[in-house]
Amino acid sequence: LIIRPAGHSGKAKKGNLCFDAAFETGNLGNVLLVGEFEYDLCLRPDTCNPRYRFWFNFTVDNCKQDQRVIFNIVNLNKNNNLFSQGMTPLVKSTSRPKWQRLPKEHCFYYKSPIHQNHHVLSFAFIFDREDDIYQFALTYPYSYSRLQSYLSVLEQKFPLQRDSLINSVQQRRLELITFDDVKKPENIEPGKNPIRVIVIIARTHPMESPTSYVVQGLIEFLAIANHPIAKLLRENVVFKIIPMV
C-alpha cells in the first residue's frame, strides 16, 4: 500500500504527507486527512482473519521541517490492550535508525464519540528533519526473511537440525528446529517412553513479533555446544521448536 495525497500522481508538494506500507511486515489501510494537521488511519486486518486489526507498520515522508501532526488509528479491534496500560508506538527515521518509544504524554487511547464510541489510538508527532523517512510500528518488527537469514547463519556455526514441516499456501517453509542429544535406551517397554520432549510454538499470530525475539534467544542458547546448562538440557530433553507459525 502506497498512499499519495489526492490529485498527485508523482511527488506531492512538501508537507503533503506520503504513506507507504508496501514492504515486508508493513501494514496500513486507508488514510484520511480530517483536519489541517490530523489524519485518520485505518488498518488492514490479518490475512484470513478480517476481525483482527491491531498490527501497524508504515513509513511517512515528504514532510516539512518541524511539521506537527496527529495520527488517529481508528479501527483497532481490541478495546482492552497494552495501550490502555501506557504502551506507546515505536518510531525511527533514516537518520536515527534505532527504534524509540513515543513519549507517553504524546499518546492517547480513548473512546471517541466521533468514531461511534470505538477506541482510538491518537499520537502527536513533530517531523523535525525534512529529508528523513519516518517509520511507525506497533512494536519491533520481525520478518519471515529475518528468520530465514538468522537460521541460515546459525546452522553454519552450530550443528543444527533444521527441517520443514510443510510449505504454506504461498510456498514458505514452516521451520522445525530440533535439539536432541539424548541417549536413547536400548530396550523400551511397550507403551513407555522415558524420553522427555518439549514442543515450543512461537508467532501464532502475525503481530506477535516479540515472541520471535524470545524464541531466537532460546534457539541461540540451546545451540551453544559448550555451555553447561545448554548441554545438560540437550542431553536430557528433546526440544522441538517451531519459531514462526
C-alpha positions as CSV (number, residue, x, y, z in Angstrom):
1,L,0.0,0.0,0.0
2,I,1.4,3.4,-1.0
3,I,-0.8,6.4,-0.3
4,R,-0.2,9.8,-2.0
5,P,-2.3,12.9,-1.5
6,A,-5.3,13.2,-3.8
7,G,-4.6,14.6,-7.2
8,H,-0.9,13.7,-7.1
9,S,0.4,11.0,-9.4
10,G,4.1,11.8,-8.7
11,K,5.8,13.5,-5.8
12,A,3.5,15.7,-3.8
13,K,4.1,19.2,-2.5
14,K,6.2,19.4,0.6
15,G,4.1,19.0,3.7
16,N,1.5,16.7,1.9
17,L,2.5,13.5,3.7
18,C,3.0,10.3,1.7
19,F,2.4,7.0,3.4
20,D,3.9,3.6,2.5
21,A,3.3,0.1,3.8
22,A,4.4,-1.9,0.7
23,F,7.2,-3.8,2.4
24,E,7.5,-7.0,4.4
25,T,5.8,-6.7,7.8
26,G,4.2,-3.4,6.6
27,N,0.5,-2.8,7.3
28,L,-1.8,0.2,6.7
29,G,-5.2,0.5,5.1
30,N,-6.8,3.8,4.3
31,V,-5.6,7.3,5.3
32,L,-8.0,10.2,5.5
33,L,-7.0,13.9,6.1
34,V,-9.6,15.1,8.6
35,G,-8.0,18.4,9.5
36,E,-5.1,20.6,8.6
37,F,-2.8,18.6,10.7
38,E,-4.8,15.5,11.6
39,Y,-5.1,12.1,9.8
40,D,-7.4,9.1,10.5
41,L,-5.7,5.8,9.8
42,C,-7.5,2.5,9.1
43,L,-5.5,-0.8,9.4
44,R,-5.9,-3.8,7.2
45,P,-7.0,-6.9,9.0
46,D,-4.8,-10.0,9.4
47,T,-4.9,-12.4,6.4
48,C,-7.8,-14.9,6.8
49,N,-8.9,-13.1,10.0
50,P,-10.9,-10.0,9.0
51,R,-11.9,-9.2,12.6
52,Y,-8.3,-8.9,13.8
53,R,-6.9,-5.4,13.3
54,F,-4.1,-4.4,15.6
55,W,-0.7,-4.6,13.8
56,F,0.6,-1.4,12.1
57,N,3.9,-0.6,10.5
58,F,4.2,2.2,7.9
59,T,6.5,4.9,6.7
60,V,5.8,8.6,6.2
61,D,7.8,11.0,4.1
62,N,7.6,14.3,2.2
63,C,7.2,16.3,5.5
64,K,8.2,19.8,6.2
65,Q,10.7,20.9,8.8
66,D,9.0,21.0,12.2
67,Q,5.7,19.9,10.8
68,R,3.3,18.9,13.6
69,V,0.6,16.2,13.0
70,I,-1.8,14.0,14.9
71,F,-2.4,10.4,13.8
72,N,-5.6,8.6,14.8
73,I,-5.7,4.8,14.4
74,V,-9.5,4.4,14.3
75,N,-10.3,0.7,13.7
76,L,-8.4,-1.2,16.4
77,N,-10.4,-4.4,17.2
78,K,-9.3,-4.9,20.8
79,N,-10.5,-2.4,23.3
80,N,-8.5,-3.9,26.2
81,N,-4.9,-3.9,25.2
82,L,-1.5,-2.6,26.3
83,F,-2.2,0.9,25.0
84,S,-4.7,1.3,27.9
85,Q,-1.8,0.4,30.2
86,G,0.6,3.0,28.9
87,M,2.3,1.3,25.9
88,T,3.2,3.7,23.1
89,P,4.1,3.1,19.4
90,L,7.6,2.9,18.1
91,V,9.3,5.4,15.7
92,K,12.6,5.6,13.9
93,S,13.9,7.5,10.9
94,T,16.6,7.3,8.3
95,S,19.0,9.5,10.3
96,R,18.0,7.8,13.6
97,P,17.6,4.1,12.7
98,K,17.2,2.9,16.3
99,W,13.6,2.3,17.4
100,Q,12.3,4.6,20.2
101,R,9.0,4.6,22.0
102,L,7.0,7.8,21.6
103,P,6.6,9.8,24.9
104,K,3.6,8.8,26.9
105,E,2.4,12.4,27.1
106,H,2.1,12.4,23.3
107,C,-0.2,9.4,23.1
108,F,-3.9,9.0,23.9
109,Y,-6.1,5.9,24.0
110,Y,-9.7,6.7,24.4
111,K,-13.4,6.2,23.4
112,S,-14.1,8.5,20.6
113,P,-17.7,9.8,20.1
114,I,-16.6,10.9,16.6
115,H,-15.8,7.3,15.7
116,Q,-19.0,5.6,17.0
117,N,-17.5,5.3,20.5
118,H,-14.9,3.0,19.2
119,H,-11.5,3.0,21.0
120,V,-9.0,5.2,19.1
121,L,-5.2,5.4,19.5
122,S,-4.0,9.0,18.8
123,F,-0.5,10.2,18.9
124,A,1.1,13.6,18.2
125,F,4.4,13.9,16.3
126,I,6.8,16.5,15.1
127,F,8.8,15.8,11.9
128,D,12.0,17.6,12.8
129,R,14.0,16.6,9.7
130,E,12.6,17.4,6.3
131,D,14.6,14.8,4.3
132,D,14.1,11.9,6.6
133,I,11.7,9.0,6.1
134,Y,9.9,8.1,9.3
135,Q,8.6,4.7,10.3
136,F,5.9,3.9,12.9
137,A,5.1,0.5,14.2
138,L,3.1,-1.2,16.9
139,T,6.2,-3.0,18.2
140,Y,9.6,-4.2,17.0
141,P,9.0,-5.9,13.6
142,Y,10.5,-9.4,13.0
143,S,10.0,-10.6,9.4
144,Y,10.0,-14.1,7.8
145,S,13.1,-13.1,5.8
146,R,14.9,-12.2,9.0
147,L,14.1,-15.7,10.5
148,Q,15.4,-17.4,7.3
149,S,18.6,-15.4,7.3
150,Y,19.2,-16.0,11.0
151,L,18.7,-19.7,10.8
152,S,21.0,-19.9,7.7
153,V,23.8,-18.1,9.6
154,L,23.3,-20.1,12.7
155,E,23.5,-23.5,11.1
156,Q,26.9,-22.6,9.6
157,K,28.2,-22.1,13.2
158,F,26.4,-24.8,15.1
159,P,25.2,-28.3,14.5
160,L,21.5,-27.6,13.9
161,Q,18.8,-30.0,12.9
162,R,16.5,-27.9,10.6
163,D,13.5,-29.4,8.9
164,S,10.5,-28.1,7.1
165,L,7.2,-29.4,8.5
166,I,5.2,-28.2,5.4
167,N,5.0,-25.3,3.0
168,S,2.5,-22.6,3.3
169,V,-0.1,-21.7,0.6
170,Q,2.4,-19.1,-0.6
171,Q,5.2,-21.7,-0.5
172,R,7.0,-20.6,2.6
173,R,8.7,-23.1,4.8
174,L,7.3,-23.8,8.2
175,E,10.5,-24.4,10.0
176,L,11.1,-27.0,12.7
177,I,14.3,-26.8,14.8
178,T,15.3,-29.9,16.8
179,F,17.8,-30.2,19.6
180,D,18.3,-33.9,20.6
181,D,21.5,-35.1,22.3
182,V,19.5,-37.6,24.5
183,K,21.0,-41.1,24.7
184,K,18.2,-43.5,23.7
185,P,17.8,-46.6,25.9
186,E,18.3,-49.9,24.1
187,N,15.2,-51.6,25.5
188,I,12.0,-49.6,25.9
189,E,8.9,-51.3,27.3
190,P,5.8,-51.1,25.1
191,G,3.7,-48.1,25.9
192,K,6.5,-46.4,27.8
193,N,8.8,-43.6,26.5
194,P,11.2,-42.3,29.1
195,I,12.4,-39.5,26.8
196,R,11.1,-36.0,27.7
197,V,10.1,-33.9,24.7
198,I,9.3,-30.2,24.9
199,V,7.5,-28.6,21.9
200,I,7.7,-24.8,21.7
201,I,5.5,-22.9,19.2
202,A,6.0,-19.2,18.6
203,R,4.5,-16.4,16.5
204,T,1.0,-18.0,16.2
205,H,-0.5,-14.6,15.3
206,P,1.3,-12.2,12.8
207,M,1.5,-9.2,15.2
208,E,3.2,-11.2,18.0
209,S,6.7,-10.3,16.9
210,P,8.2,-10.1,20.4
211,T,7.8,-13.9,20.6
212,S,10.2,-14.2,17.6
213,Y,12.9,-12.4,19.6
214,V,12.3,-14.7,22.6
215,V,12.5,-17.9,20.5
216,Q,15.6,-16.6,18.7
217,G,17.3,-16.2,22.0
218,L,16.2,-19.7,23.1
219,I,17.5,-21.3,19.9
220,E,20.8,-19.4,20.1
221,F,21.2,-20.5,23.8
222,L,20.5,-24.2,23.1
223,A,22.8,-24.2,20.2
224,I,25.9,-23.3,22.3
225,A,27.8,-26.5,22.4
226,N,29.9,-26.0,25.5
227,H,27.5,-24.1,27.7
228,P,27.0,-26.4,30.7
229,I,23.3,-25.6,31.1
230,A,22.5,-25.8,27.4
231,K,24.5,-29.1,27.2
232,L,22.6,-30.5,30.2
233,L,19.2,-29.6,28.7
234,R,20.1,-31.1,25.3
235,E,21.3,-34.4,26.9
236,N,18.1,-34.8,28.9
237,V,15.3,-33.2,26.9
238,V,14.4,-33.2,23.2
239,F,13.4,-29.7,22.1
240,K,11.1,-29.3,19.0
241,I,10.8,-25.6,18.2
242,I,8.5,-24.1,15.6
243,P,9.7,-20.5,15.5
244,M,7.1,-18.9,13.2
245,V,3.6,-20.3,12.6
